[in-house]
Amino acid sequence: MAGDQNVVLDLFEHPYSKKGPPRTAAEVTADGDSKIRSLLHNRQRRPKHAVHKARPIVFEDDVTTRVGGGPPAPGPLTLARSVPRGSVFSSFVREHRLAARELCDYLMQATNVRELSLMAEEVRRELNEKLFIYAVSFVILRKPEMRAMRLPSIVEVFPSCFVPRTTLAIMEQQARQPSTTGQDVIITEYGPEFSSTHLKPEHRVAYWREDYGINLHHWHWHLVYPLDMGVDRDRKGELFYYMHQQMLARYDMDRLSVGLNRVEKLANWRMPIPDGYFSKLTLDNSGQVWGSRQDGTLLQEYRRNEFMLEPFDVTDLEQHHSRLMDAIHQGHLIDREGKRVRLTDEGVAPNRRGIVLLGDALEADAGLSVNSPFYGDLHNSGHVIIAAAHDPDNAHRENLGVMSDTSTAMRDPVFYRWHKYIDDLFQEYKLTQPPYTMEQLSVQTVTVAEVEVECAGRKNTLTTGWNTRDFEASRGLDFNSSIPVMVRLTHLDHRPFRYNIKVENNEKVAKDVTVRIFMAPKLNERGIRMNIMEQRLLWAEMDRFKHTLKPGTNTVSRESTASSITNPNDFTFRDLSNLPVPDNPGAPENDLFNFCGCGWPQHMLLPRGKQEGMDFQLFVMVTDWKLDKVAQPAGRRSCANAASFCGVLDALYPDARPMGFPFDRRPMPMLNGQSLDRAEDLTRLSNVAMQEIQIVFTNAQLKEQ
């Protein structure tokens, strides 16, 4: 087990300078080595001019089978080799996704980690480095026999995606200097100034956009829910909508914390984009930089030819936008045979809700969209045309901007403007759905009597500040140093806290319930209390969990570290090298790490708040587990981490309600005979309670608790 984990780590170390076979090749069994050599021999024997079409991968409970019988001989990896080394690999580009699928199709033939290592090392020198890491990660996540393996943090694999070139240069300088103090590690700090200055208002939230954990989450989520890879996870289209909507809610809370307006959607694509972005990042250790966008850049026709994409422009985006809007308001999509596919969230199975179908069409996965030729590839095309806006015809031979990569896109202010536009399409659909009824909202036999949060001995006051995290950059980049070269990243953090919820169960028997916790700012940009419709999209889910209420009075206590949206574990190379070998490697808790590795960073659970304190509202709703539960397949595994944002491995999404319930729809106009104007009016329901809290930003290093 420990040996296999080290084999995995070797695959991820120094992706830009790895040469030759893996160090563990001698450990591979003779049978496994023979099988791999045979596969490689078959691949090399095929004519070089033959075109390899990747055979479809079918995932059933994440067990991989191949259409048409036994494992085919891998082709020449024509598509995979077409992505140049040292260049951008973008999962937003369909041709790159097909290249990744071809490589994954080949690597999925490995039956264990050591076979995977030999197969991967045989071809890695011919492949784009990020494509290679993407494919190896995908295979380890998907192969049941490899799920006990753990992926190292992508921050250490590709530090140049998280640390600017100037900081890397300082690290290289320090690594070259002979040590006179006998130091056993080199540490360079980065932050909190980040990539720009306060001359630009958007810099005030650079700490949020450029946070390593947020960008790591975005990369991992799109790895778990990939496009055009034959993966059809339960309610994928809805989760694409919900996860990104929640990102926007959290981003807006931090914008309000620093005195900025909420993000405005990128609505008019024929007007210049006001805010530029200069990431200061490099693609690799060769020094190639990501493309930069000047202030006032105009979106132009995409005419670059390095991705085999046909030219497209704003007119194409507008056409696909119009068709999707027609579908939303007509109440149906048109499939490839010209038949209507109804769009509704009422009275249909969760995986056939309109929000799922719309998400699949909008993102868009060609295999899941009901009609990708007609509705297009709006979300991904937008990422690409924005990423190329600074050099749309490649006349200056500039690389694409950071919007082209899932591990860097969230650094750019325009990411949020683009996704605000995408979210507005989803909200346009959500507002066509009927408000929830009293029957759907209420639980007559349950009363939420009181809610409070407790942090460091104080009630209803939460504290944020700064903290740091060390990563070993020399695992990803070769500094030619005999000792580890570390980068110390500054990030927002908060003191841990606890929810205390007093609940009355008026039944004479125990009752299973779902506890749903949301938080939103109380005031808008003008310092005015928001009504329920204005505040609706600012409710950020904080936690969601099952609880059994005994008859009578219950006190439900829940630690913030147990949140259903966060992933508290982001293991480094060193962590994984030092992990003890489990007594039972096949135990479920050892099978789930990589899937559970998806999730919002724990240190970004709270918004920043203000130094004088910022008012927020905490919303707690208890619903009936009988109505929430989902019949799961036999033998499923459970995963406590980040189920709200990432689902559950080998299982259906663990909540039958629409994601974001009860704030995903327009509220009913009246509740218990009175108008429903503000969120606190929902406390007329016995199963809902609210509490006003404050978040205080210390602007100082948080001490260890």
Salt bridges, closest charged atoms under 4 A:
ASP4 OD1 - ARG114 NE 2.67
ASP10 OD1 - LYS18 NZ 3.45
ASP10 OD1 - ARG23 NH2 3.02
GLU13 OE1 - ARG23 NH2 3.91
GLU13 OE2 - ARG475 NH1 3.50
GLU27 OE1 - ARG114 NH1 2.52
ASP33 OD1 - ARG37 NE 3.44
ASP62 OD1 - ARG142 NH1 3.35
ASP62 OD2 - ARG147 NH2 3.14
ASP62 OD2 - ARG233 NH1 3.21
ASP105 OD1 - ARG66 NH1 2.26
GLU115 OE1 - LYS35 NZ 3.62
GLU121 OE2 - ARG124 NH1 3.17
GLU122 OE2 - ARG37 NH1 2.19
GLU126 OE1 - ARG81 NH1 3.04
GLU129 OE2 - ARG85 NH2 3.37
GLU145 OE2 - LYS143 NZ 3.59
GLU172 OE1 - ARG165 NH2 3.30
GLU193 OE1 - HIS203 NE2 3.92
GLU202 OE1 - ARG255 NH1 2.88
GLU210 OE1 - ARG411 NH2 3.55
ASP211 OD1 - HIS603 NE2 2.99
ASP228 OD2 - ARG94 NE 3.79
ASP228 OD2 - ARG97 NE 2.76
GLU238 OE1 - ARG235 NE 2.81
ASP295 OD2 - LYS200 NZ 2.43
GLU301 OE1 - ARG303 NH1 3.69
GLU306 OE2 - ARG304 NH2 2.86
GLU318 OE1 - ARG270 NH2 2.85
GLU337 OE1 - LYS339 NZ 3.45
ASP345 OD2 - LYS430 NZ 3.11
GLU346 OE2 - ARG665 NH1 2.84
GLU363 OE1 - LYS236 NZ 3.04
ASP377 OD2 - ARG97 NH2 3.83
ASP391 OD2 - ARG304 NH1 3.92
ASP393 OD2 - ARG303 NH2 3.28
ASP405 OD2 - LYS130 NZ 2.84
ASP412 OD2 - ARG293 NH1 2.76
ASP424 OD2 - LYS265 NZ 3.16
GLU428 OE2 - HIS329 NE2 2.87
GLU452 OE1 - LYS459 NZ 3.64
GLU454 OE1 - ARG498 NH1 3.52
ASP470 OD1 - ARG488 NE 2.71
GLU472 OE1 - ARG475 NE 3.43
GLU472 OE1 - ARG574 NH2 3.35
ASP493 OD1 - HIS494 ND1 3.99
GLU507 OE2 - LYS511 NZ 3.34
ASP512 OD2 - LYS546 NZ 3.92
GLU525 OE1 - ARG262 NH2 2.91
GLU534 OE2 - ARG262 NH2 2.78
GLU541 OE2 - ARG544 NE 2.92
ASP543 OD2 - ARG558 NE 2.67
GLU559 OE2 - ARG498 NE 2.74
ASP570 OD2 - ARG469 NH1 3.97
ASP591 OD2 - ARG637 NE 3.40
ASP624 OD2 - LYS511 NZ 3.25
ASP628 OD1 - ARG516 NH2 3.45
ASP628 OD1 - ARG657 NE 2.58
ASP650 OD2 - ARG147 NH1 3.17
ASP650 OD2 - ARG637 NH1 2.16
ASP655 OD2 - ARG516 NH1 2.76
ASP655 OD2 - ARG544 NH1 3.40
ASP664 OD2 - LYS430 NZ 2.73
GLU680 OE2 - ARG529 NH2 1.88
ASP681 OD1 - ARG684 NH2 3.46
GLU692 OE1 - LYS522 NZ 2.95
